[in-house]
Amino acid sequence: QVQLQQSGPGLVKPSQTLSLTCAISGDSVSSDSAAWHWIRQSPSRGLEWLGRTYYRSKWYNNYAVSVKSRITINPGTSRNQFSLQLNSVTPEDTALYYCAREGARLTYYFDYWGQGTLVTVSS
Amino acid sequence: QSALTQPASVSGSPGQSITISCTGTSSDVGSYNLVSWYQHHPGKAPKLMIYEVSKRPSGVSNRFSGSKSGSTASLTISGLQAEDEADYYCCSYAGSTTFLLFGGGTKLTVL
């Protein structure tokens, strides 16, 4: 059974960096079939896909155009996890953030989700 | 690229069937059989209900079914039960630039 456990601060100041981590159990971040995604939900934007990281002999990323200049998703270096960093945040980045697994290659659906982290951008 | 279009709300009585539509374009829903549907109870993680247009994950009731015609995908729930009351979201692959799009969500009310 795959489990995704999110952690990170719930309050970030404007212009600073939002950082969240998703710890994986029951699978490996370096799986050669899975991909690891971040998705957010806000009242104004609904569900919004942010990006993903995956390993196929080397690490790859894909990012949403809307956040491409500000986002980094990295696999964990020593732990079975992956992280989200979103730079230069504004109140528009206030949302419920989820990590999720795409369980098989080129399937583009999410079979496991984290519990969600509410992040508020406010001074 | 805009989100996929879903009705804001649908409702039905216990035992009835309802259908939620998800309208995209020829660049997303119309081009790929990579539409998925998620059930979301507030405060809980979304749950995968349908993938690749019409496939059901293990453990999901066969009361849930999916289909697609042109650029519109649909989720049908038959034999409505009170526990089906939730928000439902569609999602589609949209090519290597836009990548993934979600619908705006549909609130299902079981009367």
Interface residues (C-beta under 8 A of the other chain):
Chain A: I39 G46 L47 E48 W49 N62 A64 V65 Y98 T107 Y108 Y109 F110 D111 W113 G114 Q115 G116
Chain B: A3 L34 S36 Y38 A45 P46 K47 L48 Y51 E52 P57 Y89 C91 Y93 S96 T97 T98 F99 L100 L101 F102 G103 G104 G105
